[in-house]
């Protein structure tokens, strides 16, 4: 049985983080690169992705889909059961990758990643 209260709590967290991000996100990528809010935006993105991963974990546990070996297994199990589409599973894997970049700060690559993915909705030229 899905822990409804826990799942709704995770979704509520996600909604709160999204509201905060919308309130502080710079209008353009150039402003993002130059702003002191960059770390705050990145931290909120990290928390949002983690909330989504946690919600997926609640679903996998509640639906008794087995123990995942890794976070990617959560997405695969949900896709195999038809809870999410394969495309959504692929998007969730990309989000997890972004979260890892943000957590581990791989040589400043987060700004480059954000600029090519338009993560926060910036209009950017793509290589």
MDTraj code that builds the backbone (N, CA, C; nanometers):
import mdtraj as md
import numpy as np

residues = "UNK UNK UNK UNK UNK UNK UNK UNK UNK UNK UNK UNK UNK UNK UNK UNK UNK UNK UNK UNK UNK UNK UNK UNK UNK UNK UNK UNK UNK UNK UNK UNK UNK UNK UNK UNK UNK UNK UNK UNK UNK UNK UNK UNK UNK UNK UNK UNK UNK UNK UNK UNK UNK UNK UNK UNK UNK UNK UNK UNK UNK UNK UNK UNK UNK UNK UNK UNK UNK UNK UNK UNK UNK UNK UNK UNK UNK UNK UNK UNK UNK UNK UNK UNK UNK UNK UNK UNK UNK UNK UNK UNK UNK UNK UNK UNK UNK UNK UNK UNK UNK UNK UNK UNK UNK UNK UNK UNK UNK UNK UNK UNK UNK UNK UNK UNK UNK UNK UNK UNK UNK UNK UNK UNK UNK UNK UNK".split()
xyz = np.array([
    [0.0839, -0.1178, 0.0000],
    [0.0000, 0.0000, 0.0000],
    [0.0890, 0.1250, 0.0000],
    [0.0540, 0.2188, -0.0842],
    [0.1316, 0.3426, -0.0956],
    [0.1058, 0.4296, 0.0275],
    [0.2143, 0.4789, 0.0856],
    [0.2050, 0.5701, 0.1991],
    [0.1641, 0.7067, 0.1453],
    [0.0347, 0.7280, 0.1395],
    [-0.0215, 0.8491, 0.0787],
    [0.0303, 0.9766, 0.1448],
    [0.0360, 0.9773, 0.2775],
    [0.0811, 1.0971, 0.3496],
    [0.2254, 1.1298, 0.3146],
    [0.3084, 1.0274, 0.3076],
    [0.4503, 1.0505, 0.2750],
    [0.4662, 1.0976, 0.1311],
    [0.3921, 1.0357, 0.0392],
    [0.3991, 1.0762, -0.1011],
    [0.3511, 1.2200, -0.1177],
    [0.2399, 1.2538, -0.0569],
    [0.1892, 1.3903, -0.0663],
    [0.2844, 1.4898, -0.0001],
    [0.3506, 1.4470, 0.1066],
    [0.4509, 1.5321, 0.1707],
    [0.5656, 1.5636, 0.0766],
    [0.6124, 1.4621, 0.0033],
    [0.7212, 1.4833, -0.0933],
    [0.6764, 1.5762, -0.2056],
    [0.5538, 1.5572, -0.2527],
    [0.5028, 1.6436, -0.3588],
    [0.4842, 1.7868, -0.3094],
    [0.4439, 1.8013, -0.1848],
    [0.4310, 1.9343, -0.1248],
    [0.5679, 2.0019, -0.1129],
    [0.6695, 1.9242, -0.0722],
    [0.8072, 1.9770, -0.0676],
    [0.8469, 2.0281, -0.2053],
    [0.8222, 1.9458, -0.3071],
    [0.8572, 1.9813, -0.4443],
    [0.7884, 2.1110, -0.4855],
    [0.6615, 2.1231, -0.4544],
    [0.5872, 2.2438, -0.4881],
    [0.6460, 2.3666, -0.4180],
    [0.6836, 2.3510, -0.2919],
    [0.7444, 2.4618, -0.2183],
    [0.8774, 2.5047, -0.2779],
    [0.9613, 2.4053, -0.3132],
    [1.0911, 2.4369, -0.3742],
    [1.0720, 2.5063, -0.5089],
    [0.9749, 2.4614, -0.5863],
    [0.9491, 2.5218, -0.7164],
    [0.9045, 2.6675, -0.7004],
    [0.8186, 2.6929, -0.6045],
    [0.7756, 2.8306, -0.5779],
    [0.8940, 2.9187, -0.5392],
    [0.9808, 2.8659, -0.4531],
    [1.0999, 2.9417, -0.4134],
    [1.1891, 2.9701, -0.5336],
    [1.2103, 2.8702, -0.6173],
    [1.2965, 2.8875, -0.7343],
    [1.2389, 2.9913, -0.8292],
    [1.1102, 2.9836, -0.8528],
    [1.0469, 3.0826, -0.9414],
    [1.0629, 3.2243, -0.8864],
    [1.0613, 3.2376, -0.7548],
    [1.0720, 3.3695, -0.6926],
    [1.2116, 3.4299, -0.7056],
    [1.3146, 3.3453, -0.7135],
    [1.4513, 3.3990, -0.7147],
    [1.5258, 3.3785, -0.8459],
    [1.4720, 3.2996, -0.9369],
    [1.5437, 3.2681, -1.0606],
    [1.5632, 3.3926, -1.1464],
    [1.6865, 3.4175, -1.1889],
    [1.7135, 3.5299, -1.2788],
    [1.6434, 3.5093, -1.4134],
    [1.6179, 3.6169, -1.4834],
    [1.5432, 3.6116, -1.6088],
    [1.6234, 3.5521, -1.7240],
    [1.7558, 3.5653, -1.7213],
    [1.8372, 3.5176, -1.8324],
    [1.9545, 3.4357, -1.7790],
    [2.0120, 3.3574, -1.8681],
    [2.1288, 3.2785, -1.8314],
    [2.2458, 3.3693, -1.7931],
    [2.2605, 3.4818, -1.8615],
    [2.3697, 3.5743, -1.8307],
    [2.3560, 3.6285, -1.6879],
    [2.2333, 3.6628, -1.6502],
    [2.2114, 3.7098, -1.5131],
    [2.2380, 3.5978, -1.4125],
    [2.2026, 3.4767, -1.4492],
    [2.2262, 3.3606, -1.3624],
    [2.3759, 3.3437, -1.3368],
    [2.4546, 3.3516, -1.4428],
    [2.5991, 3.3327, -1.4299],
    [2.6622, 3.4397, -1.3413],
    [2.6039, 3.5597, -1.3424],
    [2.6638, 3.6727, -1.2707],
    [2.6026, 3.6972, -1.1325],
    [2.5076, 3.6196, -1.0941],
    [2.4343, 3.6513, -0.9720],
    [2.4812, 3.5714, -0.8508],
    [2.4611, 3.6328, -0.7346],
    [2.4902, 3.5625, -0.6093],
    [2.3820, 3.4593, -0.5803],
    [2.2744, 3.4625, -0.6555],
    [2.1648, 3.3678, -0.6352],
    [2.1904, 3.2337, -0.7036],
    [2.3007, 3.2246, -0.7759],
    [2.3310, 3.1023, -0.8495],
    [2.3293, 2.9803, -0.7576],
    [2.3980, 2.9889, -0.6467],
    [2.4047, 2.8739, -0.5549],
    [2.2680, 2.8424, -0.4960],
    [2.1892, 2.9457, -0.4675],
    [2.0550, 2.9225, -0.4144],
    [1.9687, 2.8503, -0.5187],
    [1.9784, 2.8933, -0.6439],
    [1.9036, 2.8272, -0.7514],
    [1.9470, 2.6821, -0.7666],
    [2.0771, 2.6601, -0.7654],
    [2.1288, 2.5239, -0.7807],
    [2.0876, 2.4355, -0.6634],
    [2.0898, 2.4895, -0.5438],
    [2.0492, 2.4112, -0.4270],
    [1.9011, 2.3746, -0.4349],
    [1.8180, 2.4682, -0.4778],
    [1.6759, 2.4390, -0.4923],
    [1.6524, 2.3327, -0.5997],
    [1.7258, 2.3403, -0.7099],
    [1.7153, 2.2363, -0.8125],
    [1.7536, 2.1002, -0.7552],
    [1.8618, 2.0978, -0.6790],
    [1.9071, 1.9734, -0.6162],
    [1.7978, 1.9169, -0.5257],
    [1.7385, 2.0008, -0.4426],
    [1.6336, 1.9570, -0.3501],
    [1.5092, 1.9096, -0.4254],
    [1.4777, 1.9770, -0.5356],
    [1.3621, 1.9372, -0.6151],
    [1.3826, 1.7987, -0.6751],
    [1.4986, 1.7752, -0.7318],
    [1.5257, 1.6445, -0.7914],
    [1.5235, 1.5367, -0.6833],
    [1.5806, 1.5657, -0.5680],
    [1.5804, 1.4672, -0.4604],
    [1.4378, 1.4357, -0.4144],
    [1.3518, 1.5358, -0.4096],
    [1.2122, 1.5128, -0.3715],
    [1.1425, 1.4215, -0.4721],
    [1.1728, 1.4387, -0.6003],
    [1.1153, 1.3523, -0.7038],
    [1.1663, 1.2091, -0.6872],
    [1.2960, 1.1948, -0.6646],
    [1.3537, 1.0611, -0.6437],
    [1.2909, 0.9954, -0.5213],
    [1.2752, 1.0717, -0.4145],
    [1.2133, 1.0181, -0.2929],
    [1.0690, 0.9758, -0.3192],
    [0.9948, 1.0554, -0.3959],
    [0.8565, 1.0202, -0.4300],
    [0.8529, 0.8901, -0.5107],
    [0.9473, 0.8742, -0.6017],
    [0.9557, 0.7493, -0.6781],
    [0.9831, 0.6317, -0.5846],
    [1.0684, 0.6528, -0.4864],
    [1.0967, 0.5482, -0.3885],
    [0.9731, 0.5090, -0.3092],
    [0.8921, 0.6080, -0.2714],
    [0.7675, 0.5809, -0.1992],
    [0.6749, 0.4960, -0.2865],
    [0.6663, 0.5293, -0.4150],
    [0.5814, 0.4526, -0.5067],
    [0.6315, 0.3098, -0.5238],
    [0.7610, 0.2938, -0.5442],
    [0.8178, 0.1596, -0.5621],
    [0.7931, 0.0740, -0.4385],
    [0.8138, 0.1319, -0.3215],
    [0.7910, 0.0588, -0.1969],
    [0.6428, 0.0244, -0.1809],
    [0.5566, 0.1244, -0.2015],
    [0.4131, 0.1039, -0.1826],
    [0.3521, 0.0055, -0.2798],
    [0.4041, 0.0042, -0.4010],
    [0.3542, -0.0893, -0.5022],
    [0.4235, -0.2247, -0.4956],
    [0.5172, -0.2368, -0.4032],
    [0.5932, -0.3620, -0.3827],
    [0.6588, -0.4106, -0.5115],
    [0.7338, -0.3193, -0.5714],
    [0.8013, -0.3499, -0.6970],
    [0.9409, -0.4063, -0.6764],
    [0.9787, -0.4315, -0.5534],
    [1.1094, -0.4880, -0.5240],
    [1.2068, -0.3825, -0.4759],
    [1.3186, -0.4307, -0.4276],
    [1.4214, -0.3405, -0.3767],
    [1.5107, -0.2937, -0.4908],
    [1.5194, -0.1632, -0.5102],
    [1.6075, -0.1120, -0.6161],
    [1.7533, -0.1207, -0.5730],
    [1.8394, -0.1579, -0.6655],
    [1.9823, -0.1613, -0.6373],
    [2.0434, -0.0225, -0.6431],
    [1.9892, 0.0620, -0.7299],
    [2.0364, 0.1995, -0.7480],
    [1.9150, 0.2884, -0.7738],
    [1.9374, 0.4190, -0.7703],
    [1.8270, 0.5111, -0.7955],
    [1.7664, 0.4912, -0.9335],
    [1.8491, 0.4624, -1.0340],
    [1.7965, 0.4400, -1.1687],
    [1.6983, 0.3241, -1.1705],
    [1.7191, 0.2262, -1.0831],
    [1.6284, 0.1117, -1.0761],
    [1.4877, 0.1546, -1.0364],
    [1.4754, 0.2597, -0.9565],
    [1.3434, 0.3113, -0.9205],
    [1.2651, 0.3467, -1.0465],
    [1.3295, 0.4205, -1.1346],
    [1.2643, 0.4677, -1.2559],
    [1.2304, 0.3515, -1.3487],
    [1.3228, 0.2572, -1.3593],
    [1.3020, 0.1400, -1.4449],
    [1.1849, 0.0560, -1.3940],
    [1.1791, 0.0346, -1.2631],
    [1.0700, -0.0440, -1.2038],
    [0.9351, 0.0243, -1.2268],
    [0.9304, 0.1542, -1.2118],
    [0.8057, 0.2277, -1.2345],
    [0.7650, 0.2229, -1.3819],
    [0.8620, 0.2322, -1.4715],
    [0.8328, 0.2258, -1.6149],
    [0.7861, 0.0852, -1.6535],
    [0.8506, -0.0171, -1.6020],
    [0.8117, -0.1544, -1.6338],
    [0.6696, -0.1841, -1.5871],
    [0.6298, -0.1257, -1.4777],
    [0.4951, -0.1465, -1.4230],
    [0.3913, -0.0570, -1.4913],
    [0.4358, 0.0388, -1.5728],
    [0.3436, 0.1269, -1.6423],
    [0.2996, 0.2477, -1.5606],
    [0.3683, 0.2713, -1.4479],
    [0.3357, 0.3867, -1.3640],
    [0.3831, 0.5146, -1.4321],
    [0.4972, 0.5079, -1.4969],
    [0.5507, 0.6191, -1.5750],
    [0.5887, 0.5656, -1.7127],
    [0.5994, 0.6538, -1.8080],
    [0.6385, 0.6132, -1.9433],
    [0.7901, 0.5940, -1.9497],
    [0.8378, 0.5206, -2.0492],
    [0.9829, 0.5088, -2.0675],
    [1.0491, 0.6457, -2.0884],
    [0.9791, 0.7386, -2.1527],
    [1.0328, 0.8728, -2.1742],
    [1.0479, 0.9468, -2.0418],
    [0.9505, 0.9303, -1.9538],
    [0.9593, 0.9932, -1.8223],
    [1.0737, 0.9317, -1.7423],
    [1.0908, 0.8003, -1.7531],
    [1.2019, 0.7342, -1.6846],
    [1.3347, 0.7899, -1.7332],
    [1.3476, 0.8110, -1.8641],
    [1.4705, 0.8679, -1.9197],
    [1.4918, 1.0099, -1.8685],
    [1.3856, 1.0894, -1.8627],
    [1.3958, 1.2256, -1.8102],
    [1.4383, 1.2237, -1.6631],
    [1.3828, 1.1329, -1.5858],
    [1.4197, 1.1219, -1.4439],
    [1.5672, 1.0839, -1.4281],
    [1.6174, 0.9981, -1.5161],
    [1.7609, 0.9646, -1.5111],
    [1.8462, 1.0884, -1.5397],
    [1.8023, 1.1707, -1.6352],
    [1.8744, 1.2952, -1.6645],
    [1.8697, 1.3897, -1.5449],
    [1.7537, 1.3971, -1.4813],
    [1.7410, 1.4828, -1.3630],
    [1.8345, 1.4357, -1.2521],
    [1.8435, 1.3047, -1.2342],
    [1.9346, 1.2501, -1.1342],
    [2.0792, 1.2877, -1.1681],
    [2.1126, 1.2853, -1.2969],
    [2.2465, 1.3260, -1.3397],
    [2.2739, 1.4721, -1.3063],
    [2.1750, 1.5580, -1.3280],
    [2.1902, 1.6985, -1.2921],
    [2.2097, 1.7130, -1.1423],
    [2.1313, 1.6402, -1.0655],
    [2.1448, 1.6455, -0.9195],
    [2.2863, 1.6061, -0.8782],
    [2.3404, 1.5023, -0.9420],
    [2.4772, 1.4609, -0.9099],
    [2.5785, 1.5691, -0.9440],
    [2.5591, 1.6359, -1.0567],
    [2.6476, 1.7475, -1.0918],
    [2.6407, 1.8571, -0.9863],
    [2.5203, 1.8885, -0.9431],
    [2.5026, 1.9948, -0.8446],
    [2.5636, 1.9570, -0.7096],
    [2.5457, 1.8331, -0.6694],
    [2.5969, 1.7882, -0.5397],
    [2.7488, 1.7845, -0.5387],
    [2.8065, 1.7336, -0.6461],
    [2.9509, 1.7105, -0.6477],
    [3.0297, 1.8214, -0.7153],
    [2.9609, 1.9197, -0.7742],
    [3.0249, 2.0347, -0.8379],
    [3.1449, 1.9947, -0.9233],
    [3.1184, 1.9173, -1.0259],
    [3.2233, 1.8683, -1.1134],
    [3.2856, 1.9807, -1.1955],
    [3.3791, 2.0523, -1.1379],
    [3.4565, 2.1521, -1.2106],
    [3.3753, 2.2621, -1.2754],
    [3.2708, 2.3080, -1.2096],
    [3.1924, 2.4180, -1.2646],
    [3.1081, 2.3802, -1.3834],
    [3.0850, 2.2526, -1.4028],
    [3.0117, 2.2092, -1.5216],
    [2.8622, 2.2314, -1.5115],
    [2.8120, 2.2733, -1.3974],
    [2.6679, 2.2913, -1.3840],
    [2.6154, 2.4056, -1.4690],
    [2.6886, 2.5150, -1.4787],
    [2.6426, 2.6272, -1.5610],
    [2.6364, 2.5854, -1.7067],
    [2.7361, 2.5124, -1.7515],
    [2.7379, 2.4640, -1.8883],
    [2.6218, 2.3683, -1.9122],
    [2.5949, 2.2804, -1.8181],
    [2.4836, 2.1871, -1.8300],
    [2.3517, 2.2637, -1.8368],
    [2.3358, 2.3590, -1.7461],
    [2.2124, 2.4374, -1.7438],
    [2.1939, 2.5143, -1.8731],
    [2.3004, 2.5664, -1.9289],
    [2.2868, 2.6458, -2.0508],
    [2.2482, 2.5596, -2.1698],
    [2.2928, 2.4360, -2.1747],
    [2.2576, 2.3520, -2.2885],
    [2.1220, 2.2867, -2.2705],
    [2.0763, 2.2723, -2.1481],
    [1.9472, 2.2082, -2.1217],
    [1.8352, 2.3078, -2.0955],
    [1.8674, 2.4357, -2.0792],
    [1.7681, 2.5372, -2.0438],
    [1.6846, 2.4916, -1.9253],
    [1.7524, 2.4457, -1.8234],
    [1.6884, 2.3833, -1.7085],
    [1.5834, 2.4699, -1.6431],
    [1.6063, 2.5997, -1.6331],
    [1.5121, 2.6857, -1.5631],
    [1.4267, 2.7642, -1.6627],
    [1.4339, 2.7282, -1.7893],
    [1.3490, 2.7912, -1.8885],
    [1.4120, 2.9091, -1.9596],
    [1.5422, 2.9244, -1.9512],
    [1.6078, 3.0331, -2.0208],
    [1.6083, 3.0039, -2.1707],
    [1.6001, 3.1088, -2.2465],
    [1.6179, 3.0964, -2.3908],
    [1.7680, 3.1017, -2.4163],
    [1.8222, 2.9962, -2.4686],
    [1.9661, 2.9925, -2.4956],
    [1.9892, 2.9372, -2.6344],
    [2.1049, 2.9697, -2.6881],
    [2.1429, 2.9074, -2.8140],
    [2.2068, 2.7742, -2.7816],
    [2.1697, 2.6748, -2.8558],
    [2.2231, 2.5407, -2.8303],
    [2.3342, 2.5109, -2.9277],
    [2.4410, 2.4457, -2.8777],
    [2.5521, 2.4137, -2.9669],
    [2.5137, 2.3130, -3.0733],
])
top = md.Topology()
chain = top.add_chain()
for i, resn in enumerate(residues, 1):
    res = top.add_residue(resn, chain, resSeq=i)
    for name in ("N", "CA", "C"):
        top.add_atom(name, md.element.get_by_symbol(name[0]), res)
traj = md.Trajectory(xyz[None], top)
